[in-house]
Amino acid sequence: ELTARYLVEWVAGAKSEYGLDVDYLGIWNEKASDSNFVQVLRKTLNQRGHQGTKLVVKDGGLDICNTLLNDKKYADAVDI
């Protein structure tokens, strides 16, 4: 997933170039929040050593709550 790779490179660059640890990434700015993308992003972050970067799935409606209740892998990939 190209967008996931881009975001992970950005997190890595923030660390290598400026010494910054990125605590949170919000999904809604770069791509619609969907189960597959969030799982790929979480996996890619973890593989690159960024397990501490938390994922904020989305806001704006209660529908995400039902979605996460019905998709354990999606729910496991997000933090907030």
N, C-alpha and C positions, 0 to 999 in steps of 0.2 A: 504494500500500500504506500503509494508515493507521499500522501499527506502525512501519514504516520512517520515516515522516514524524515520528512522535512521538519516536523515538530521535534523529533528526537535530536536531530542535528542542531536545531536552535537551542535546545536545553544544553547539549554538550558544548556548544559555542559559548553560551553564557558562563559556563563553568570554566572552560579553558582560557577564554579571552579576558574575562572580568572577575573570575573567582566567585561567581554567583551560583548559589544553589536555587533552582526553581522549585518552589514548594508545591505549586498548583498549576494545572493546565485546565482551561475551560474548553469544552468541546464545541460549543456553539459558534465560536468565531471563525473557525477554519472549515468546519464540515458539519453537516447535520449529525446529530447524535443517533447513532444506530449501533446495535449490538456488535456486528462484525467489526466496524471501524474501531470502536472502543476496545474490543478484545485485542485487535492487532496493535493498537497504540500501547496498551498496557504491556503486552508481550515484548514489543520492541524496546520500550523504556527499560524494562527489567533486564533484557539481554545486554543493554548498553550500560548497565550499572546505575540506573536512575530509579531504583525501587522506591525511593523516598518521595518522588514526585507524585502527588495525589491528583486524581482526575475528578473534575467537577462535571457531572454529566449534562445537565441543562436545567433551565428553570422556565417559568412561564405557564405551567399547567400541571395539573395532577395526573395527567395521562402517563407521565414517566414512572410514577409510583406503581401503577398496574403493570406496566411493561417490565419493570425490574422484578416485581413479584413473580412474574411468569417466565423469567429468563435468568436462571441462576448464574450462568456464565457472564452475562452482561452485568448483573448486580455485583458479582465478585471482582469485576474489572474496575469498578468505580469506587470512589471514596465518599463523595458528597453528591 
